[in-house]
Amino acid sequence: MTSQRKALVLFFHPNHKSSRVGKALAEAAHGLENVTVRDMYSIYPDYLIDLKAEQKVLLEHDLIVFQHPVYWYSCPPLLKLWIDEVFEYGWAYGTSSNHLQGKHLLSVLTTGGSSGAYAPEGSNRDTIHTFFSPFAQTAHLCGMAYATPWVVYGARGMSDGELHAACAAYRGVLTNYVASGVLP
């Protein structure tokens, strides 16, 4: 029998209080066994990141989830700053230490556009995976396994039923990982 893993959901949304889909997804993850959810814009509204506290939390989890909206084809500014500061040389990667090695990294993304908009023939001219290749490289540098991004497309126009289904699917992704270590 294998022990259950722990997942850490880091919710980065600049408009977290008014985000219908992002907030619903984060709330769907709350209360799941062995899943910790942190609303990072509430914790760091001043962008003054407690480096040591963040590193300690990372050490306690097997799966790190960056949950955020697609923000100008990337991530919100606090997430970029958080990565720059927390994944520091000598702690997250480098010759002297690699504390994140063996952990999993998953991007959970929400987009205003449809899945068709994120295709070579779509308005964004490429796939969502292409835009998030820097995250895959960051995971690689840190010795982490990067999972295929889990994406909720068309957040602006989602019906209540679609949102409910997305939340249930997200809970399933997290619950399955905690139980088996497998990501989609």
PyRosetta script that sets phi, psi and omega in degrees:
from pyrosetta import init, pose_from_sequence

init()
pose = pose_from_sequence("MTSQRKALVLFFHPNHKSSRVGKALAEAAHGLENVTVRDMYSIYPDYLIDLKAEQKVLLEHDLIVFQHPVYWYSCPPLLKLWIDEVFEYGWAYGTSSNHLQGKHLLSVLTTGGSSGAYAPEGSNRDTIHTFFSPFAQTAHLCGMAYATPWVVYGARGMSDGELHAACAAYRGVLTNYVASGVLP")
pose.set_psi(1, 131.8)
pose.set_omega(1, 178.6)
pose.set_phi(2, -94.0)
pose.set_psi(2, 150.1)
pose.set_omega(2, 178.6)
pose.set_phi(3, -77.4)
pose.set_psi(3, 154.7)
pose.set_omega(3, 179.2)
pose.set_phi(4, -72.5)
pose.set_psi(4, 147.5)
pose.set_omega(4, 178.3)
pose.set_phi(5, -91.5)
pose.set_psi(5, 168.1)
pose.set_omega(5, 178.3)
pose.set_phi(6, -118.6)
pose.set_psi(6, 136.3)
pose.set_omega(6, 179.6)
pose.set_phi(7, -113.9)
pose.set_psi(7, 140.3)
pose.set_omega(7, 178.3)
pose.set_phi(8, -118.5)
pose.set_psi(8, 115.5)
pose.set_omega(8, 177.6)
pose.set_phi(9, -99.4)
pose.set_psi(9, 115.4)
pose.set_omega(9, 176.9)
pose.set_phi(10, -103.0)
pose.set_psi(10, 105.5)
pose.set_omega(10, -175.6)
pose.set_phi(11, -91.2)
pose.set_psi(11, 110.8)
pose.set_omega(11, -179.6)
pose.set_phi(12, -113.2)
pose.set_psi(12, 101.0)
pose.set_omega(12, 176.6)
pose.set_phi(13, -138.9)
pose.set_psi(13, 118.0)
pose.set_omega(13, -177.8)
pose.set_phi(14, -60.4)
pose.set_psi(14, -27.7)
pose.set_omega(14, 177.8)
pose.set_phi(15, -115.7)
pose.set_psi(15, 47.8)
pose.set_omega(15, -172.2)
pose.set_phi(16, -56.9)
pose.set_psi(16, -32.8)
pose.set_omega(16, -177.4)
pose.set_phi(17, -72.8)
pose.set_psi(17, -28.3)
pose.set_omega(17, -178.6)
pose.set_phi(18, -106.1)
pose.set_psi(18, 3.7)
pose.set_omega(18, -179.5)
pose.set_phi(19, -77.0)
pose.set_psi(19, 113.5)
pose.set_omega(19, -179.3)
pose.set_phi(20, -70.1)
pose.set_psi(20, -54.2)
pose.set_omega(20, -173.7)
pose.set_phi(21, -78.1)
pose.set_psi(21, -49.9)
pose.set_omega(21, -179.6)
pose.set_phi(22, -58.2)
pose.set_psi(22, -44.7)
pose.set_omega(22, 179.5)
pose.set_phi(23, -64.4)
pose.set_psi(23, -40.9)
pose.set_omega(23, 179.5)
pose.set_phi(24, -63.7)
pose.set_psi(24, -40.4)
pose.set_omega(24, 177.8)
pose.set_phi(25, -63.8)
pose.set_psi(25, -45.5)
pose.set_omega(25, 178.9)
pose.set_phi(26, -61.5)
pose.set_psi(26, -42.0)
pose.set_omega(26, 178.7)
pose.set_phi(27, -65.8)
pose.set_psi(27, -32.8)
pose.set_omega(27, 178.4)
pose.set_phi(28, -65.0)
pose.set_psi(28, -30.2)
pose.set_omega(28, -179.9)
pose.set_phi(29, -81.0)
pose.set_psi(29, -24.5)
pose.set_omega(29, 178.8)
pose.set_phi(30, -59.2)
pose.set_psi(30, 138.3)
pose.set_omega(30, 174.8)
pose.set_phi(31, 86.5)
pose.set_psi(31, -7.7)
pose.set_omega(31, 176.2)
pose.set_phi(32, -72.6)
pose.set_psi(32, 141.3)
pose.set_omega(32, -179.4)
pose.set_phi(33, -61.7)
pose.set_psi(33, 132.3)
pose.set_omega(33, 178.2)
pose.set_phi(34, 63.9)
pose.set_psi(34, 25.0)
pose.set_omega(34, 175.7)
pose.set_phi(35, -122.4)
pose.set_psi(35, 124.9)
pose.set_omega(35, 176.3)
pose.set_phi(36, -107.6)
pose.set_psi(36, 130.6)
pose.set_omega(36, 178.8)
pose.set_phi(37, -117.3)
pose.set_psi(37, 129.9)
pose.set_omega(37, 179.3)
pose.set_phi(38, -127.8)
pose.set_psi(38, 125.9)
pose.set_omega(38, 176.7)
pose.set_phi(39, -88.0)
pose.set_psi(39, 99.1)
pose.set_omega(39, -168.7)
pose.set_phi(40, -70.1)
pose.set_psi(40, -31.7)
pose.set_omega(40, 176.7)
pose.set_phi(41, -71.9)
pose.set_psi(41, -25.6)
pose.set_omega(41, 173.7)
pose.set_phi(42, -75.7)
pose.set_psi(42, -37.4)
pose.set_omega(42, -179.7)
pose.set_phi(43, -72.1)
pose.set_psi(43, -40.1)
pose.set_omega(43, -175.4)
pose.set_phi(44, -124.3)
pose.set_psi(44, 61.1)
pose.set_omega(44, 179.6)
pose.set_phi(45, -65.2)
pose.set_psi(45, -21.4)
pose.set_omega(45, 179.9)
pose.set_phi(46, -96.4)
pose.set_psi(46, 1.4)
pose.set_omega(46, 179.7)
pose.set_phi(47, 65.5)
pose.set_psi(47, 16.7)
pose.set_omega(47, 178.1)
pose.set_phi(48, -95.1)
pose.set_psi(48, 95.2)
pose.set_omega(48, -171.9)
pose.set_phi(49, -84.0)
pose.set_psi(49, 132.4)
pose.set_omega(49, 176.1)
pose.set_phi(50, -85.2)
pose.set_psi(50, 93.1)
pose.set_omega(50, -174.0)
pose.set_phi(51, -54.1)
pose.set_psi(51, -51.6)
pose.set_omega(51, -176.1)
pose.set_phi(52, -65.5)
pose.set_psi(52, -39.1)
pose.set_omega(52, 178.7)
pose.set_phi(53, -65.0)
pose.set_psi(53, -42.0)
pose.set_omega(53, 179.3)
pose.set_phi(54, -65.1)
pose.set_psi(54, -42.2)
pose.set_omega(54, 178.9)
pose.set_phi(55, -64.2)
pose.set_psi(55, -38.5)
pose.set_omega(55, 178.0)
pose.set_phi(56, -61.6)
pose.set_psi(56, -44.8)
pose.set_omega(56, 179.8)
pose.set_phi(57, -62.8)
pose.set_psi(57, -41.1)
pose.set_omega(57, 178.9)
pose.set_phi(58, -60.3)
pose.set_psi(58, -40.4)
pose.set_omega(58, -178.6)
pose.set_phi(59, -63.0)
pose.set_psi(59, -24.5)
pose.set_omega(59, -176.4)
pose.set_phi(60, -85.3)
pose.set_psi(60, -1.8)
pose.set_omega(60, -174.4)
pose.set_phi(61, -128.7)
pose.set_psi(61, 153.7)
pose.set_omega(61, -180.0)
pose.set_phi(62, -96.8)
pose.set_psi(62, -33.9)
pose.set_omega(62, 179.6)
pose.set_phi(63, -115.8)
pose.set_psi(63, 127.7)
pose.set_omega(63, 175.4)
pose.set_phi(64, -108.4)
pose.set_psi(64, 123.5)
pose.set_omega(64, -179.7)
pose.set_phi(65, -112.0)
pose.set_psi(65, 122.3)
pose.set_omega(65, 169.9)
pose.set_phi(66, -95.7)
pose.set_psi(66, 103.1)
pose.set_omega(66, 178.8)
pose.set_phi(67, -102.8)
pose.set_psi(67, 121.4)
pose.set_omega(67, -177.1)
pose.set_phi(68, -165.6)
pose.set_psi(68, 164.0)
pose.set_omega(68, 173.2)
pose.set_phi(69, -76.9)
pose.set_psi(69, 155.7)
pose.set_omega(69, 170.7)
pose.set_phi(70, -72.2)
pose.set_psi(70, 121.8)
pose.set_omega(70, -170.5)
pose.set_phi(71, -124.0)
pose.set_psi(71, 100.9)
pose.set_omega(71, -175.4)
pose.set_phi(72, 51.6)
pose.set_psi(72, 49.8)
pose.set_omega(72, 176.1)
pose.set_phi(73, 65.1)
pose.set_psi(73, 24.0)
pose.set_omega(73, 178.8)
pose.set_phi(74, -156.5)
pose.set_psi(74, -142.6)
pose.set_omega(74, -177.1)
pose.set_phi(75, -112.2)
pose.set_psi(75, 163.8)
pose.set_omega(75, 175.3)
pose.set_phi(76, -63.3)
pose.set_psi(76, 157.0)
pose.set_omega(76, -173.8)
pose.set_phi(77, -60.7)
pose.set_psi(77, -35.2)
pose.set_omega(77, -179.9)
pose.set_phi(78, -65.7)
pose.set_psi(78, -37.1)
pose.set_omega(78, 177.6)
pose.set_phi(79, -64.6)
pose.set_psi(79, -43.8)
pose.set_omega(79, 178.5)
pose.set_phi(80, -60.0)
pose.set_psi(80, -45.7)
pose.set_omega(80, 177.7)
pose.set_phi(81, -62.8)
pose.set_psi(81, -42.3)
pose.set_omega(81, -179.5)
pose.set_phi(82, -59.2)
pose.set_psi(82, -46.9)
pose.set_omega(82, 178.5)
pose.set_phi(83, -61.3)
pose.set_psi(83, -47.6)
pose.set_omega(83, -179.3)
pose.set_phi(84, -55.5)
pose.set_psi(84, -40.2)
pose.set_omega(84, -175.7)
pose.set_phi(85, -88.0)
pose.set_psi(85, -43.5)
pose.set_omega(85, -172.9)
pose.set_phi(86, -78.7)
pose.set_psi(86, -38.3)
pose.set_omega(86, 179.9)
pose.set_phi(87, -86.3)
pose.set_psi(87, 55.2)
pose.set_omega(87, -174.0)
pose.set_phi(88, -78.0)
pose.set_psi(88, 153.0)
pose.set_omega(88, 176.6)
pose.set_phi(89, -61.0)
pose.set_psi(89, 137.5)
pose.set_omega(89, -179.3)
pose.set_phi(90, 90.7)
pose.set_psi(90, -12.7)
pose.set_omega(90, 174.6)
pose.set_phi(91, -119.3)
pose.set_psi(91, -55.4)
pose.set_omega(91, -178.1)
pose.set_phi(92, -87.1)
pose.set_psi(92, -26.8)
pose.set_omega(92, -179.4)
pose.set_phi(93, -157.6)
pose.set_psi(93, 167.8)
pose.set_omega(93, 178.4)
pose.set_phi(94, 119.2)
pose.set_psi(94, 179.5)
pose.set_omega(94, -174.7)
pose.set_phi(95, -77.8)
pose.set_psi(95, -24.0)
pose.set_omega(95, -174.9)
pose.set_phi(96, -93.2)
pose.set_psi(96, -22.4)
pose.set_omega(96, -176.6)
pose.set_phi(97, -163.5)
pose.set_psi(97, 149.9)
pose.set_omega(97, 178.3)
pose.set_phi(98, -151.4)
pose.set_psi(98, 74.4)
pose.set_omega(98, -173.7)
pose.set_phi(99, -67.5)
pose.set_psi(99, -16.9)
pose.set_omega(99, -177.4)
pose.set_phi(100, -96.0)
pose.set_psi(100, -3.9)
pose.set_omega(100, -177.5)
pose.set_phi(101, -56.5)
pose.set_psi(101, 132.3)
pose.set_omega(101, 178.2)
pose.set_phi(102, 88.4)
pose.set_psi(102, -9.9)
pose.set_omega(102, 177.4)
pose.set_phi(103, -81.4)
pose.set_psi(103, 166.2)
pose.set_omega(103, 177.7)
pose.set_phi(104, -108.1)
pose.set_psi(104, 146.5)
pose.set_omega(104, 175.7)
pose.set_phi(105, -125.1)
pose.set_psi(105, 129.5)
pose.set_omega(105, 180.0)
pose.set_phi(106, -130.1)
pose.set_psi(106, 127.8)
pose.set_omega(106, 171.7)
pose.set_phi(107, -92.4)
pose.set_psi(107, 123.9)
pose.set_omega(107, 174.6)
pose.set_phi(108, -111.7)
pose.set_psi(108, 112.8)
pose.set_omega(108, -168.8)
pose.set_phi(109, -116.4)
pose.set_psi(109, 145.9)
pose.set_omega(109, 169.7)
pose.set_phi(110, -119.6)
pose.set_psi(110, 140.1)
pose.set_omega(110, 179.1)
pose.set_phi(111, -126.1)
pose.set_psi(111, 149.5)
pose.set_omega(111, 171.9)
pose.set_phi(112, -76.6)
pose.set_psi(112, -31.3)
pose.set_omega(112, -177.7)
pose.set_phi(113, -84.0)
pose.set_psi(113, 162.5)
pose.set_omega(113, 179.3)
pose.set_phi(114, -76.3)
pose.set_psi(114, 168.4)
pose.set_omega(114, 176.5)
pose.set_phi(115, -62.4)
pose.set_psi(115, -32.3)
pose.set_omega(115, 178.2)
pose.set_phi(116, -65.3)
pose.set_psi(116, -27.0)
pose.set_omega(116, 177.4)
pose.set_phi(117, -70.0)
pose.set_psi(117, -23.8)
pose.set_omega(117, 179.8)
pose.set_phi(118, -104.3)
pose.set_psi(118, 65.1)
pose.set_omega(118, 178.8)
pose.set_phi(119, -147.1)
pose.set_psi(119, 156.9)
pose.set_omega(119, -179.5)
pose.set_phi(120, -52.9)
pose.set_psi(120, -33.4)
pose.set_omega(120, 179.8)
pose.set_phi(121, -93.2)
pose.set_psi(121, 0.2)
pose.set_omega(121, -179.1)
pose.set_phi(122, -85.9)
pose.set_psi(122, 177.2)
pose.set_omega(122, -176.4)
pose.set_phi(123, -64.7)
pose.set_psi(123, -23.9)
pose.set_omega(123, 178.6)
pose.set_phi(124, -93.1)
pose.set_psi(124, -2.9)
pose.set_omega(124, 171.2)
pose.set_phi(125, 63.2)
pose.set_psi(125, 9.8)
pose.set_omega(125, 177.9)
pose.set_phi(126, -164.4)
pose.set_psi(126, 172.3)
pose.set_omega(126, -179.9)
pose.set_phi(127, -83.6)
pose.set_psi(127, 158.2)
pose.set_omega(127, 177.5)
pose.set_phi(128, -60.1)
pose.set_psi(128, -32.5)
pose.set_omega(128, -179.0)
pose.set_phi(129, -63.6)
pose.set_psi(129, -35.4)
pose.set_omega(129, 178.4)
pose.set_phi(130, -65.1)
pose.set_psi(130, -43.8)
pose.set_omega(130, -178.9)
pose.set_phi(131, -64.0)
pose.set_psi(131, -27.4)
pose.set_omega(131, -176.4)
pose.set_phi(132, -104.6)
pose.set_psi(132, 17.7)
pose.set_omega(132, 176.5)
pose.set_phi(133, -61.7)
pose.set_psi(133, -30.0)
pose.set_omega(133, 174.9)
pose.set_phi(134, -60.5)
pose.set_psi(134, -30.1)
pose.set_omega(134, 177.6)
pose.set_phi(135, -70.7)
pose.set_psi(135, -37.6)
pose.set_omega(135, 176.1)
pose.set_phi(136, -63.0)
pose.set_psi(136, -41.6)
pose.set_omega(136, 179.5)
pose.set_phi(137, -67.9)
pose.set_psi(137, -38.3)
pose.set_omega(137, 176.7)
pose.set_phi(138, -60.5)
pose.set_psi(138, -46.0)
pose.set_omega(138, 178.0)
pose.set_phi(139, -59.7)
pose.set_psi(139, -45.0)
pose.set_omega(139, 179.4)
pose.set_phi(140, -59.0)
pose.set_psi(140, -47.7)
pose.set_omega(140, -179.7)
pose.set_phi(141, -58.1)
pose.set_psi(141, -36.0)
pose.set_omega(141, -177.7)
pose.set_phi(142, -89.4)
pose.set_psi(142, 2.7)
pose.set_omega(142, 179.6)
pose.set_phi(143, 75.1)
pose.set_psi(143, 22.3)
pose.set_omega(143, 179.9)
pose.set_phi(144, -98.1)
pose.set_psi(144, 156.1)
pose.set_omega(144, 173.4)
pose.set_phi(145, -90.7)
pose.set_psi(145, 124.4)
pose.set_omega(145, -179.5)
pose.set_phi(146, -100.1)
pose.set_psi(146, 122.4)
pose.set_omega(146, 179.7)
pose.set_phi(147, -86.8)
pose.set_psi(147, 156.9)
pose.set_omega(147, 174.6)
pose.set_phi(148, -58.0)
pose.set_psi(148, 130.6)
pose.set_omega(148, 179.8)
pose.set_phi(149, -54.0)
pose.set_psi(149, 140.8)
pose.set_omega(149, 177.2)
pose.set_phi(150, -100.9)
pose.set_psi(150, 117.6)
pose.set_omega(150, -167.5)
pose.set_phi(151, -120.6)
pose.set_psi(151, 135.3)
pose.set_omega(151, 170.1)
pose.set_phi(152, -108.0)
pose.set_psi(152, 105.5)
pose.set_omega(152, -179.0)
pose.set_phi(153, -85.6)
pose.set_psi(153, 154.6)
pose.set_omega(153, 172.9)
pose.set_phi(154, 67.0)
pose.set_psi(154, 36.4)
pose.set_omega(154, -175.6)
pose.set_phi(155, -58.9)
pose.set_psi(155, -33.2)
pose.set_omega(155, -176.7)
pose.set_phi(156, -63.2)
pose.set_psi(156, -33.8)
pose.set_omega(156, -175.3)
pose.set_phi(157, -110.4)
pose.set_psi(157, 17.4)
pose.set_omega(157, -177.2)
pose.set_phi(158, -67.8)
pose.set_psi(158, 137.5)
pose.set_omega(158, 172.7)
pose.set_phi(159, -77.7)
pose.set_psi(159, 165.4)
pose.set_omega(159, 177.0)
pose.set_phi(160, -60.1)
pose.set_psi(160, -39.2)
pose.set_omega(160, 179.2)
pose.set_phi(161, -65.0)
pose.set_psi(161, -41.8)
pose.set_omega(161, 177.5)
pose.set_phi(162, -64.7)
pose.set_psi(162, -40.1)
pose.set_omega(162, 178.5)
pose.set_phi(163, -65.3)
pose.set_psi(163, -42.8)
pose.set_omega(163, 177.8)
pose.set_phi(164, -59.5)
pose.set_psi(164, -43.4)
pose.set_omega(164, 179.5)
pose.set_phi(165, -64.9)
pose.set_psi(165, -40.8)
pose.set_omega(165, 178.9)
pose.set_phi(166, -63.8)
pose.set_psi(166, -41.5)
pose.set_omega(166, 178.4)
pose.set_phi(167, -63.8)
pose.set_psi(167, -42.2)
pose.set_omega(167, 178.2)
pose.set_phi(168, -64.1)
pose.set_psi(168, -41.3)
pose.set_omega(168, 178.9)
pose.set_phi(169, -65.1)
pose.set_psi(169, -39.9)
pose.set_omega(169, 178.6)
pose.set_phi(170, -63.4)
pose.set_psi(170, -45.7)
pose.set_omega(170, 175.9)
pose.set_phi(171, -57.4)
pose.set_psi(171, -38.8)
pose.set_omega(171, 178.7)
pose.set_phi(172, -64.0)
pose.set_psi(172, -41.7)
pose.set_omega(172, 178.1)
pose.set_phi(173, -59.7)
pose.set_psi(173, -48.0)
pose.set_omega(173, -178.1)
pose.set_phi(174, -68.2)
pose.set_psi(174, -43.8)
pose.set_omega(174, 180.0)
pose.set_phi(175, -63.2)
pose.set_psi(175, -42.4)
pose.set_omega(175, 178.7)
pose.set_phi(176, -63.2)
pose.set_psi(176, -41.1)
pose.set_omega(176, 179.3)
pose.set_phi(177, -64.3)
pose.set_psi(177, -46.7)
pose.set_omega(177, -179.1)
pose.set_phi(178, -57.8)
pose.set_psi(178, -40.6)
pose.set_omega(178, -177.5)
pose.set_phi(179, -77.9)
pose.set_psi(179, -36.9)
pose.set_omega(179, -169.9)
pose.set_phi(180, -125.7)
pose.set_psi(180, -15.6)
pose.set_omega(180, -176.7)
pose.set_phi(181, 80.3)
pose.set_psi(181, 10.6)
pose.set_omega(181, -177.1)
pose.set_phi(182, -103.2)
pose.set_psi(182, 135.6)
pose.set_omega(182, 175.1)
pose.set_phi(183, -114.5)
pose.set_psi(183, 155.0)
pose.set_omega(183, -179.7)
pose.set_phi(184, -66.1)
pose.dump_pdb("model.pdb")
